[in-house]
Amino acid sequence: MSQLKVNNITNEFDDGPVTFDKGIIADGSQLTLKPTTQSFDPKPLATTVGVSSTITIGFNQDMQFLGTGDIRIREASASGTITTSFTTGVSTEINISGGVLTIDPKDDLDYGTTYFVTLPSVGIANTLGAYIAELDTYQFQTEFRTFDIQGGDYTGILVSPTSPTGYHKYNIFTSSGIVTFSGPSSTAEDLDYVLVGGGGGGGGAYYSGGGGGAGGLVKNYNVSNIPGGSYTITIGAGGPGTFNNPNGTTSPPTLPPNNPGGGPWPIIAQPGSNSTFGPTPVGTIVAYGGGRGGLGRQYGYPLPAYERNSSVNQSTPTFYLAGASGGSGGGGSYDPTSPWGPPTSPPGYNPPTFNGSGIFGGQAISYPSPNAQGNPGGSTSVYPSQRWSGSTYLGGGGGGAGGAGGNVRETPPQGPAGPNPNHKNGGGGGSGASNPEFNGTQLLLLGLPSVICNEMGTGGNLAGGGGPGCNVDSSAQWPQGPSNAWTPNTVARGGPGGGGDGRYQRAGSNPYPNHPAEAGYQNMGGGGGGGYTSAGPTGTFPTPGPGDWFGLPGGSGVMMFRYAHPGS
C-alpha cells in the first residue's frame, strides 16, 4: 500500500472544499476542520437577556486573534446603529481562550432592545491561520423593565381610576433640571407630557397696555419615540413687565428744546423665555416664550431696546402699539392721551393714524398651522371720532394656548344707552389650553402650590393670555350699573390658565373699584397683565427701584410628565 505524506491539501482552483470522491479512511484524530461557530450565550433569538450580560461564542476548535477586525453590536438589524465596537488585538473588553470568545459590553446595552452581534471575516482565526467566515445573523433581545422617570421638583404616585394599572406617577419640573427615563418611552403605558414656555410681559401704558402673550405649549410631541437616558429640561422665565421712571423721578419727559435729554425713560416689557427638553431623536423640543404686550404712549430711547417711529427724532415721544409675536402673541394697545395734544401739535410729532382698522396684536409662532403652540393677541379698533375725545381706552388681550386674545371695538359716543352687543367683545386674555391629564385637584396632593392648582382646575388649564389695561370713564358714553357688560370679568381679565388680569378702572356716577394689573401665574406660562400698578421696591409685585409698573411680568413655564405606574 502506497503512503503519501503532505502538510496541506487544498482545492486546485479555489479555496473551496477538497472532495474525496472515492471516500477516505482515517481516524480523524489529527484532522483540523474549517473554523466555525457552534455555540452562543445568550442563545440566538433569546429574549429577556440581562443588560449587564456577558456574551460568549464557542468555536469548533482553538482560536486566536489574528490581524485586526471589528466585532460590533448593532441595534435592530445587522446593519443598524452601532451601539459599541471592539477591535481584535486591541480592545480589552474581548478575549479568546481555547475555543471560546468572550465579549463584555459593559453598560452599553439598553432595556427592551434587539441587538445583533457581528463578527468580521478578518481578525479571528484558528491556530493554523484560517479565518472564520463573517457572522451577521446572531441576535437576541434584552429584558424589559418597568418604565420609570426620575427627576423633578414635585413627584409622587397617586391612585387613578383612569390608569390601566390603577396608579399614575407624576414628575413636575418648575425649575430647570435633569430628567432620566429608565427605558424607551415606547415601553411606558399611558405616558403624557406638556411643556410650557414663559409668558410675555404686559404692555406698558397707564390705561391700556396690551396683555402679554402666554408661553407656547407643546404636548406629547414625539412622545412614543424617546430613548431611555437623561435629558436636560430648561424652564423659561416670564418676560419682565414695563417699569416706569427707572431713575426714581416722577417728572414726565418733555419735548425738545425745553428738555433736550428727553427725561427718564421707561423700561419696556419683554417676551418670555423659551422652555426646552432634549436633545431627543427629533432634536431639542422648544416651547417658545410668549410675546410681550403692546405698548401705549412710550418713548423711543435708548436704542435698540425700544422700537420707535423712524420718522421722528429719538428724543421725541412716539407710539409703540403692536403686540409682539411669540408662543402666543401679545395684545395690542391704545392710549391716545398725550401732554402734547392731538396729532397736529407739536410740529414733527407723527403718531400713527387711527382709522378704525385696528392696532394689531402679535401673531403666535407657526399660527395657524397644526404646529402652532398658541394663538394671536387681540387688537384694538377705534372710531375716528373717539381718537382724542373722552377717556375710554381699551387694550387687546394676550393670546393663550387655547384661544386668541380678545379684540376691542369701541362704540360711537352717540350710541343708545344700555347694553350693546359690541360691549361683550372686550379684550380679555385668551384662554389657556385644557390638559385634563394634569388635574389641578390631584396635583395639590403632590404639594404643588394651591394658587397654581386652583387656577389649573380639574381641566388642567395652562398658558392663559394676560388681560389688557382698560379704562372706562365717561358716563355720557357708557351705560352705568352692575348689568353693564363692561366689567373686570370680561374686559380686563386674564385668560383661564394663569393669565394675569390687566388694570381696570371705571369712574363716573357709579364707579367700579380700581383693579390693578397682575402678573402672570408662575409655572403656568401665563401672560402678564397690561396697564398700571402702583408698587415700589416692597410692593405686591416689587419693582427694581422707585417707580411703578405700567405692565406686569409674565409667569414662568413648566414641564409635567404623567404615566401609568404599578403603584409601589
Secondary structure, 3 states (H helix, E strand, C coil): CCCCCCCCCCCCCCCCCCCCCCCCCCCCCCCCCCCCEEEEECCCCEEEECCCCCEEEEECCCEEEECCCEEEEEECCCCCCEEEEEECCCCCCEEEECCEEEECCCCCCCCCCEEEEEECCCEEEECCCCECCCEEEEEEEECCCCCCEECCCEEEEEECCCCCCCEEEEEEECCCEEEEECCCHHHCCCCEEEEECCCCCCCCCCCCCCCCCCCCEEECCCCCCCCCEEEEEECCCCCCCEEECCCCCCCCCCCCCCCCCCCCCCECCCCCCCEEEEEECCEEEEECCCCCCCCCEEECCCCCCCCCCCCCCCCCEEECCCCCCECCCCCCCCCCCCCCCCCCCCCCCCCCCCCCCCECCCCECCCCCCCCCCCCCCCEECCHHHCCCCCCEECCCCCCCCCCCCCEECCCCCCCCCCCHHHHCCCCCCCCECCCCCCHHHHHHHCCCHHHHHHHCCCCCECCCCCCCEEECCCCCCCCCCCCCCCCCCCCCCCCCCCCCCCEEECCCCCEEEECCCCCCCCCCCCCCEEEECCCCCCCCCCCCCCEEEECCCCCCEEEEEEECCCC
